[in-house]
Amino acid sequence: MNIEKLLRFEEGFRADPYYCSEKYPTIGIGWKIGGKNQPLEDFKWMQISEEAALAQCKSEVDDLAVNLRCVINCWQELSEARQSVLISMAYQMGIGGLMRFKKMIAAIEVNDFVEAAQQGMNSLWANQTYARANRHMRMMLTDDWAVYSQLIDQEV
């Protein structure tokens, strides 16, 4: 399992522009391409292959990992599973959005993953994307990819 498969599962893939749940024009694997409520007509010429979308996703993941290393004090000590949760959250809502989870990040920095998971679930994000938040916080709590391995295996 890896972060790109996790994001492919969570975001899905669309070759043509569409509106995400927050009304931003989006394409590929959750790649925001325009401003809120910007007409999709502005992007009617755009299309992306799944291969290109996966490459773009990987590039974004690499950038997020570099930046998160700078803003989360214990980044290097976190497991790949826990780093992947944070990368996915930042992919979905931006690093600024992730950094608003001050209590969750504080709990992660002292290895209190029970509290971190509770804080993650006690949020507007969890209310808006409950299933995703629940999977992420279970992964944060257990440090285990099992929740995604089972779902992605079922998809194939």
N, C-alpha and C positions, 0 to 999 in steps of 0.2 A: 504494500500500500504506500502511496505517496500523496503529497499535498495536491498535485495537479489532478489526480484521480478524485480526490475528495472535492475539489472545486468543480470539476466536470460534473460530478454527481449533484452537488448543491445548486450550482448555477444553471446547469443544463447547457445545451448548445443550440444556437440559432444562427444560420448563415446570413439571414437578412435582419435589418434593423427592427427593433421592437422597443416597447416601453417596459422598463423594469417596474417593480411594484411602487417605486417612488416617482414614477413618471419621467425618468431620464431616458433619452434615446440610448439604446444599448445594442451590442452585437456580439456574436461569438459566445464566449464563456463569461458572461457578465461584464463585458468591457464597455464602460460608459463612454459615449462618443459625442454627447451634446449636452446642452443645458436643460434644466427642468422644463417640461412641457414644450420643448422645441419640436416643431413639426417633423414627423418622420419623413415627409416629402424632401426635407433638406438632405436626407441620406439615402434616397431611393436608388442612387447609383452604386451604393456600397453593398458588397457581399464578401463573405470570408469563408474560406474552407475550414474544415475541422482541424486539419493539420496546422494551418496558419494560426487559428484560434488557440490551439494548444501551445504553440511557440510563443504567442503573445502572453498567454497566461503564465508560462514558465518565466518569461522575462519579468513580468510584474511581480511574481513570487520572489524572484531573486532580489529585485529592488526592495521589496517590503522587508525581506530578511535582513538586508544590510541596514536599513533604517531602523528596524525594531531593535537591532543589536545596540543601537545608540541611545534608545529611549527606555529600554527595559533593563534595569541593572543586572538581573540574573539571567539574561538571555542565554549566555553560553552554557549555563548549568542546566537549562531545561532540556528535557528529552525531545526527540523529534516529534512525537505525538503532541506534546504540549505546545511546542513552537508552531506546529501546524494549525492548532486551534487559533492561536493568536494571529497567524498569517491570514487564515480564512476570515476572521473577524475584520481585520484591516482591509482585506480585499473587498469585503462587502460594504464596509462603512467608512473606509479611509483610516489612516493612522490617527488623525484628529478624533474621529469617532471612537476608535478603540481607546485612546488615551483618556476619554471621559469616564472610563470604567476604573476610577481611581482606587476604590476599595478592593475590587477584584485584583488589580495589578499589585496593590500593596500586599494582599494575601499571598499571591504567587511568589512575591519576592521574599517571603518568610516561609515558603514551602507549606502553606496552609491551603491545600487544594480543596478541602471540604468547604472552607469559607469562600474560596475563589469561585467554586461552582455555584454556591448559593448566591453570591453577589452577581454573577453572570445571569442567573435566572431571575433575579430581582431587578429587572430592567425593562425599559420600553422595547429594546431590541428583542428580548425574549417574548414579550407580548406580541410583537409584530411578526416574528419568525420563530414561533414556538418550537416547531419540530427541529429546525436547524440548531437553535440555541440548546435544546435539550440534548441533541446528539453531541454537540461541542462540549457542553459542560460534563456530560458523562465521560467523554474522552479526557477532559481535563482532570476529572476526579480519579479515574481508573488508570490513566496513563496507558491506555490500550486502544488500538485501532479496531477492535472487534466490531463495534457498532457499524463502522463503515465497511469493513471486510464482508460482513454478512449482507448488507444492503447492495453493495456493488456486485457481489457474486450473484445475487438474485436477478440483477438487471441484465446480466450477460446471457 
